[in-house]
Amino acid sequence: MTLLDFARGPALQWALIIMVAGMLWRFFGVLLLMRGKVLSKPRSDKTVWAGIRTVFKRSWVPPVMSKRTQYQLVTGYVLHIGLFVVILLFVPHIEFIKGITGLSWPGLPNNVITVATVLTIGVLVALLIRRMTQPVLRAISNADDYISWFVTMLPLVTGLMAFAHIGPRYETMLAIHILSVALLMVWIPFGKLMHMVLFIPSRAQLGAKFERRGVEA
């Protein structure tokens, strides 16, 4: 078995199993935290609408805080949009997903994907420098923050290198890229990257809880 065969086969398969099992475990933990019975009298019964509203409302910073958080807001949106474009709109990635799920959709030209990848890498570097140079951010950062940064950056860099035929021969570089994706998949359920899945239910739960208490979320 070559390195590429291992990356495409057992590595990806086990990474997918671990990722799905880990996500289910995290969701099960969240459900257990919600089991407690609330005895106080609700001040509003519009908790479902409040939860949905909070999901969208928390996607933007309140005007009173916009000046101090503008850098984080802009880089955050560029990062997440860039990752969305690179992961879900690159034609080889779409073909890979189609091979697993049977689902397919139109992709973007390679030049657009390349620009999106470079921008995303640049934003990740900028965010790392900010984290390491800002005293408050540096103080509250832990190993999870840096590991999550690394496993997010690695597939972008290796993917760009494979596409541009930089480094080892293409098959080897492609295998390294796939292995880096497998590493990312394994890490997602156990680190802060799990927020990509949990941010919607957590915001909805917060909005519903505040609405029940009569507090603006």
CYANA upper distance limits for C-alpha pairs under 8 A (distance plus 0.5 A):
  1 MET  CA      5 ASP  CA      6.40
  1 MET  CA      6 PHE  CA      7.00
  2 THR  CA      6 PHE  CA      6.80
  3 LEU  CA      7 ALA  CA      6.61
  3 LEU  CA    172 THR  CA      7.54
  3 LEU  CA    175 ALA  CA      6.69
  4 LEU  CA      8 ARG  CA      6.54
  4 LEU  CA    171 GLU  CA      7.05
  4 LEU  CA    172 THR  CA      7.14
  4 LEU  CA    174 LEU  CA      7.67
  4 LEU  CA    175 ALA  CA      5.03
  5 ASP  CA      9 GLY  CA      6.30
  5 ASP  CA    175 ALA  CA      8.49
  6 PHE  CA     10 PRO  CA      6.09
  6 PHE  CA     11 ALA  CA      6.50
  7 ALA  CA     11 ALA  CA      5.45
  7 ALA  CA     12 LEU  CA      6.68
  7 ALA  CA    175 ALA  CA      6.12
  7 ALA  CA    176 ILE  CA      8.22
  7 ALA  CA    178 ILE  CA      6.38
  7 ALA  CA    179 LEU  CA      6.07
  8 ARG  CA     12 LEU  CA      6.32
  8 ARG  CA    175 ALA  CA      8.00
  8 ARG  CA    178 ILE  CA      7.43
  9 GLY  CA     13 GLN  CA      6.59
 10 PRO  CA     14 TRP  CA      6.44
 11 ALA  CA     15 ALA  CA      6.53
 11 ALA  CA    179 LEU  CA      7.35
 11 ALA  CA    182 ALA  CA      6.98
 12 LEU  CA     16 LEU  CA      6.54
 12 LEU  CA    178 ILE  CA      8.15
 12 LEU  CA    179 LEU  CA      8.02
 12 LEU  CA    182 ALA  CA      6.04
 13 GLN  CA     17 ILE  CA      6.81
 14 TRP  CA     18 ILE  CA      6.56
 15 ALA  CA     19 MET  CA      6.48
 15 ALA  CA    182 ALA  CA      5.77
 15 ALA  CA    183 LEU  CA      7.68
 15 ALA  CA    185 MET  CA      6.33
 15 ALA  CA    186 VAL  CA      5.78
 16 LEU  CA     20 VAL  CA      6.59
 16 LEU  CA    182 ALA  CA      8.19
 16 LEU  CA    185 MET  CA      7.23
 16 LEU  CA    186 VAL  CA      7.96
 17 ILE  CA     21 ALA  CA      6.52
 18 ILE  CA     22 GLY  CA      6.29
 18 ILE  CA    185 MET  CA      8.39
 18 ILE  CA    186 VAL  CA      6.41
 19 MET  CA     23 MET  CA      6.56
 19 MET  CA    185 MET  CA      6.17
 19 MET  CA    186 VAL  CA      5.76
 19 MET  CA    187 TRP  CA      8.09
 19 MET  CA    188 ILE  CA      7.27
 19 MET  CA    189 PRO  CA      6.54
 20 VAL  CA     24 LEU  CA      6.72
 21 ALA  CA     25 TRP  CA      6.68
 22 GLY  CA     26 ARG  CA      6.73
 22 GLY  CA    189 PRO  CA      5.51
 22 GLY  CA    190 PHE  CA      7.53
 23 MET  CA     27 PHE  CA      6.64
 23 MET  CA    189 PRO  CA      5.66
 23 MET  CA    194 MET  CA      8.33
 24 LEU  CA     28 PHE  CA      6.52
 25 TRP  CA     29 GLY  CA      6.74
 26 ARG  CA     30 VAL  CA      6.81
 26 ARG  CA    189 PRO  CA      7.49
 27 PHE  CA     31 LEU  CA      6.74
 28 PHE  CA     32 LEU  CA      6.80
 29 GLY  CA     33 LEU  CA      6.95
 30 VAL  CA     34 MET  CA      7.10
 31 LEU  CA     35 ARG  CA      7.14
 42 PRO  CA    212 ARG  CA      5.47
 42 PRO  CA    213 ARG  CA      6.64
 42 PRO  CA    214 GLY  CA      8.41
 43 ARG  CA    211 GLU  CA      7.98
 43 ARG  CA    212 ARG  CA      5.92
 43 ARG  CA    213 ARG  CA      6.17
 43 ARG  CA    214 GLY  CA      5.93
 44 SER  CA    211 GLU  CA      6.67
 44 SER  CA    212 ARG  CA      5.63
 44 SER  CA    213 ARG  CA      7.81
 44 SER  CA    214 GLY  CA      6.99
 45 ASP  CA    211 GLU  CA      8.38
 45 ASP  CA    212 ARG  CA      7.18
 46 LYS  CA     50 ALA  CA      6.71
 46 LYS  CA    208 ALA  CA      8.33
 46 LYS  CA    211 GLU  CA      7.56
 46 LYS  CA    212 ARG  CA      8.24
 47 THR  CA     51 GLY  CA      6.54
 47 THR  CA    207 GLY  CA      7.76
 47 THR  CA    208 ALA  CA      4.79
 47 THR  CA    209 LYS  CA      7.68
 47 THR  CA    211 GLU  CA      6.17
 47 THR  CA    212 ARG  CA      6.73
 48 VAL  CA     52 ILE  CA      6.92
 48 VAL  CA    204 ALA  CA      8.40
 48 VAL  CA    208 ALA  CA      6.69
 49 TRP  CA     53 ARG  CA      6.56
 49 TRP  CA    208 ALA  CA      8.32
 50 ALA  CA     54 THR  CA      6.58
 50 ALA  CA    204 ALA  CA      7.95
 50 ALA  CA    207 GLY  CA      5.82
 50 ALA  CA    208 ALA  CA      5.92
 50 ALA  CA    211 GLU  CA      6.70
 51 GLY  CA     55 VAL  CA      6.96
 51 GLY  CA    203 ARG  CA      7.31
 51 GLY  CA    204 ALA  CA      4.27
 51 GLY  CA    205 GLN  CA      6.54
 51 GLY  CA    206 LEU  CA      7.42
 51 GLY  CA    207 GLY  CA      4.84
 51 GLY  CA    208 ALA  CA      5.16
 52 ILE  CA     56 PHE  CA      7.49
 52 ILE  CA    204 ALA  CA      6.24
 52 ILE  CA    207 GLY  CA      8.13
 53 ARG  CA     57 LYS  CA      6.47
 53 ARG  CA    204 ALA  CA      8.29
 53 ARG  CA    207 GLY  CA      7.97
 54 THR  CA     58 ARG  CA      6.26
 54 THR  CA    203 ARG  CA      6.56
 54 THR  CA    204 ALA  CA      6.55
 54 THR  CA    206 LEU  CA      8.22
 54 THR  CA    207 GLY  CA      5.74
 54 THR  CA    217 ALA  CA      7.15
 55 VAL  CA     59 SER  CA      7.38
 55 VAL  CA    200 ILE  CA      6.48
 55 VAL  CA    203 ARG  CA      5.71
 55 VAL  CA    204 ALA  CA      6.16
 55 VAL  CA    207 GLY  CA      8.29
 56 PHE  CA     60 TRP  CA      8.11
 58 ARG  CA    203 ARG  CA      8.03
 61 VAL  CA     65 MET  CA      6.97
 61 VAL  CA     66 SER  CA      6.38
 61 VAL  CA     69 THR  CA      8.12
 61 VAL  CA     73 LEU  CA      8.18
 62 PRO  CA     66 SER  CA      6.70
 63 PRO  CA     67 LYS  CA      8.34
 65 MET  CA     69 THR  CA      6.77
 66 SER  CA     70 GLN  CA      5.96
 69 THR  CA     73 LEU  CA      6.50
 70 GLN  CA     74 VAL  CA      6.60
 71 TYR  CA     75 THR  CA      6.62
 72 GLN  CA     76 GLY  CA      6.24
 73 LEU  CA     77 TYR  CA      6.74
 74 VAL  CA     78 VAL  CA      6.69
 75 THR  CA     79 LEU  CA      6.45
 75 THR  CA    123 VAL  CA      6.66
 75 THR  CA    127 LEU  CA      8.21
 76 GLY  CA     80 HIS  CA      6.71
 77 TYR  CA     81 ILE  CA      6.41
 78 VAL  CA     82 GLY  CA      6.28
 78 VAL  CA    119 LEU  CA      8.34
 78 VAL  CA    120 THR  CA      7.46
 78 VAL  CA    123 VAL  CA      7.90
 79 LEU  CA     83 LEU  CA      6.65
 79 LEU  CA    119 LEU  CA      8.46
 79 LEU  CA    120 THR  CA      5.82
 79 LEU  CA    123 VAL  CA      6.78
 79 LEU  CA    124 LEU  CA      7.72
 80 HIS  CA     84 PHE  CA      6.65
 81 ILE  CA     85 VAL  CA      6.68
 82 GLY  CA     86 VAL  CA      6.64
 82 GLY  CA    116 ALA  CA      5.85
 82 GLY  CA    117 THR  CA      7.19
 82 GLY  CA    119 LEU  CA      7.71
 82 GLY  CA    120 THR  CA      5.95
 83 LEU  CA     87 ILE  CA      6.37
 83 LEU  CA    116 ALA  CA      8.47
 83 LEU  CA    117 THR  CA      8.21
 83 LEU  CA    120 THR  CA      7.40
 84 PHE  CA     88 LEU  CA      6.24
 84 PHE  CA     89 LEU  CA      7.90
 85 VAL  CA     89 LEU  CA      5.54
 85 VAL  CA     90 PHE  CA      7.57
 85 VAL  CA    113 ILE  CA      7.43
 85 VAL  CA    116 ALA  CA      7.49
 86 VAL  CA     90 PHE  CA      6.15
 86 VAL  CA    113 ILE  CA      6.30
 86 VAL  CA    116 ALA  CA      7.15
 86 VAL  CA    117 THR  CA      6.87
 87 ILE  CA     93 HIS  CA      7.02
 88 LEU  CA     93 HIS  CA      7.03
 88 LEU  CA     94 ILE  CA      6.84
 88 LEU  CA    107 GLY  CA      8.36
 89 LEU  CA     93 HIS  CA      7.78
 89 LEU  CA     94 ILE  CA      7.17
 89 LEU  CA    106 PRO  CA      7.75
 89 LEU  CA    107 GLY  CA      5.03
 89 LEU  CA    108 LEU  CA      6.18
 89 LEU  CA    113 ILE  CA      8.24
 90 PHE  CA     94 ILE  CA      6.77
 90 PHE  CA    107 GLY  CA      6.08
 90 PHE  CA    108 LEU  CA      6.64
 90 PHE  CA    109 PRO  CA      8.23
 90 PHE  CA    110 ASN  CA      7.71
 90 PHE  CA    113 ILE  CA      6.89
 91 VAL  CA     95 GLU  CA      6.70
 91 VAL  CA    106 PRO  CA      8.16
 91 VAL  CA    107 GLY  CA      5.62
 91 VAL  CA    108 LEU  CA      7.52
 92 PRO  CA     96 PHE  CA      6.67
 93 HIS  CA     97 ILE  CA      6.73
 94 ILE  CA     98 LYS  CA      6.53
 94 ILE  CA    104 SER  CA      6.71
 94 ILE  CA    105 TRP  CA      7.59
 94 ILE  CA    107 GLY  CA      7.76
 95 GLU  CA     99 GLY  CA      6.67
 95 GLU  CA    104 SER  CA      7.67
 96 PHE  CA    100 ILE  CA      7.21
 97 ILE  CA    101 THR  CA      6.47
 97 ILE  CA    102 GLY  CA      7.71
 97 ILE  CA    103 LEU  CA      7.33
 97 ILE  CA    104 SER  CA      7.92
 98 LYS  CA    102 GLY  CA      4.80
 98 LYS  CA    103 LEU  CA      5.26
 98 LYS  CA    104 SER  CA      5.92
108 LEU  CA    112 VAL  CA      7.02
108 LEU  CA    113 ILE  CA      7.30
109 PRO  CA    113 ILE  CA      7.08
110 ASN  CA    114 THR  CA      6.60
111 ASN  CA    115 VAL  CA      6.80
112 VAL  CA    116 ALA  CA      6.66
113 ILE  CA    117 THR  CA      6.55
114 THR  CA    118 VAL  CA      6.74
114 THR  CA    160 LEU  CA      7.89
115 VAL  CA    119 LEU  CA      6.63
116 ALA  CA    120 THR  CA      6.55
117 THR  CA    121 ILE  CA      6.65
117 THR  CA    156 LEU  CA      7.03
117 THR  CA    160 LEU  CA      7.83
118 VAL  CA    122 GLY  CA      6.60
119 LEU  CA    123 VAL  CA      6.68
120 THR  CA    124 LEU  CA      6.71
121 ILE  CA    125 VAL  CA      6.75
121 ILE  CA    153 MET  CA      7.19
121 ILE  CA    156 LEU  CA      7.45
121 ILE  CA    157 VAL  CA      8.01
122 GLY  CA    126 ALA  CA      6.69
123 VAL  CA    127 LEU  CA      6.56
124 LEU  CA    128 LEU  CA      6.66
124 LEU  CA    149 TRP  CA      7.92
124 LEU  CA    153 MET  CA      7.63
125 VAL  CA    129 ILE  CA      6.73
126 ALA  CA    130 ARG  CA      6.69
127 LEU  CA    131 ARG  CA      6.58
128 LEU  CA    132 MET  CA      6.69
128 LEU  CA    149 TRP  CA      8.24
129 ILE  CA    133 THR  CA      6.54
130 ARG  CA    134 GLN  CA      6.21
130 ARG  CA    137 LEU  CA      8.32
131 ARG  CA    137 LEU  CA      5.72
131 ARG  CA    138 ARG  CA      5.97
131 ARG  CA    141 SER  CA      8.12
132 MET  CA    137 LEU  CA      7.71
132 MET  CA    138 ARG  CA      5.81
133 THR  CA    137 LEU  CA      8.41
133 THR  CA    138 ARG  CA      7.32
134 GLN  CA    138 ARG  CA      6.41
135 PRO  CA    139 ALA  CA      6.57
136 VAL  CA    140 ILE  CA      6.89
137 LEU  CA    141 SER  CA      6.52
141 SER  CA    145 ASP  CA      6.55
141 SER  CA    146 TYR  CA      8.38
142 ASN  CA    146 TYR  CA      7.49
143 ALA  CA    147 ILE  CA      6.52
144 ASP  CA    148 SER  CA      6.36
144 ASP  CA    191 GLY  CA      6.56
144 ASP  CA    192 LYS  CA      7.23
145 ASP  CA    149 TRP  CA      6.70
145 ASP  CA    192 LYS  CA      7.74
146 TYR  CA    150 PHE  CA      6.65
147 ILE  CA    151 VAL  CA      6.66
148 SER  CA    152 THR  CA      6.61
148 SER  CA    187 TRP  CA      8.21
148 SER  CA    191 GLY  CA      7.39
148 SER  CA    192 LYS  CA      7.45
148 SER  CA    193 LEU  CA      7.02
149 TRP  CA    153 MET  CA      6.58
150 PHE  CA    154 LEU  CA      6.50
151 VAL  CA    155 PRO  CA      7.64
151 VAL  CA    180 SER  CA      7.64
151 VAL  CA    183 LEU  CA      7.29
151 VAL  CA    184 LEU  CA      5.73
151 VAL  CA    187 TRP  CA      8.26
152 THR  CA    156 LEU  CA      7.68
152 THR  CA    184 LEU  CA      7.07
153 MET  CA    157 VAL  CA      6.80
154 LEU  CA    158 THR  CA      6.54
154 LEU  CA    177 HIS  CA      8.36
154 LEU  CA    180 SER  CA      6.64
155 PRO  CA    159 GLY  CA      6.13
155 PRO  CA    177 HIS  CA      6.16
155 PRO  CA    178 ILE  CA      8.14
155 PRO  CA    180 SER  CA      5.79
155 PRO  CA    181 VAL  CA      6.11
155 PRO  CA    184 LEU  CA      8.44
156 LEU  CA    160 LEU  CA      6.59
157 VAL  CA    161 MET  CA      6.65
158 THR  CA    162 ALA  CA      6.56
158 THR  CA    173 MET  CA      7.49
158 THR  CA    174 LEU  CA      8.22
158 THR  CA    176 ILE  CA      7.41
158 THR  CA    177 HIS  CA      5.45
158 THR  CA    180 SER  CA      8.23
159 GLY  CA    163 PHE  CA      6.62
159 GLY  CA    174 LEU  CA      7.79
159 GLY  CA    177 HIS  CA      6.05
160 LEU  CA    164 ALA  CA      6.56
161 MET  CA    165 HIS  CA      6.29
161 MET  CA    166 ILE  CA      5.30
161 MET  CA    167 GLY  CA      7.28
161 MET  CA    173 MET  CA      7.79
162 ALA  CA    166 ILE  CA      6.74
162 ALA  CA    167 GLY  CA      8.34
162 ALA  CA    170 TYR  CA      6.53
162 ALA  CA    173 MET  CA      5.85
162 ALA  CA    174 LEU  CA      6.13
162 ALA  CA    177 HIS  CA      7.89
165 HIS  CA    169 ARG  CA      7.84
165 HIS  CA    170 TYR  CA      6.53
167 GLY  CA    173 MET  CA      7.54
168 PRO  CA    172 THR  CA      6.61
168 PRO  CA    173 MET  CA      6.24
169 ARG  CA    173 MET  CA      6.73
170 TYR  CA    174 LEU  CA      6.44
171 GLU  CA    175 ALA  CA      6.68
172 THR  CA    176 ILE  CA      6.77
173 MET  CA    177 HIS  CA      6.67
174 LEU  CA    178 ILE  CA      6.71
175 ALA  CA    179 LEU  CA      6.63
176 ILE  CA    180 SER  CA      6.64
177 HIS  CA    181 VAL  CA      6.85
178 ILE  CA    182 ALA  CA      6.75
179 LEU  CA    183 LEU  CA      6.71
180 SER  CA    184 LEU  CA      6.79
181 VAL  CA    185 MET  CA      6.72
182 ALA  CA    186 VAL  CA      6.74
183 LEU  CA    187 TRP  CA      6.77
184 LEU  CA    188 ILE  CA      6.67
185 MET  CA    189 PRO  CA      8.39
186 VAL  CA    190 PHE  CA      8.37
187 TRP  CA    191 GLY  CA      6.65
187 TRP  CA    193 LEU  CA      8.29
188 ILE  CA    192 LYS  CA      7.83
188 ILE  CA    193 LEU  CA      5.64
188 ILE  CA    194 MET  CA      5.78
189 PRO  CA    193 LEU  CA      7.71
189 PRO  CA    194 MET  CA      5.76
190 PHE  CA    194 MET  CA      7.57
194 MET  CA    198 LEU  CA      6.76
195 HIS  CA    199 PHE  CA      5.58
198 LEU  CA    202 SER  CA      6.41
199 PHE  CA    203 ARG  CA      6.45
200 ILE  CA    204 ALA  CA      6.60
201 PRO  CA    205 GLN  CA      6.41
202 SER  CA    206 LEU  CA      6.66
203 ARG  CA    207 GLY  CA      6.64
204 ALA  CA    208 ALA  CA      6.61
205 GLN  CA    209 LYS  CA      6.56
206 LEU  CA    210 PHE  CA      6.66
206 LEU  CA    217 ALA  CA      7.91
207 GLY  CA    211 GLU  CA      6.57
207 GLY  CA    217 ALA  CA      6.00
208 ALA  CA    212 ARG  CA      6.67
209 LYS  CA    213 ARG  CA      6.95
210 PHE  CA    214 GLY  CA      6.60
210 PHE  CA    215 VAL  CA      5.38
210 PHE  CA    216 GLU  CA      6.83
210 PHE  CA    217 ALA  CA      6.34
211 GLU  CA    215 VAL  CA      6.14
211 GLU  CA    216 GLU  CA      7.13
211 GLU  CA    217 ALA  CA      7.78
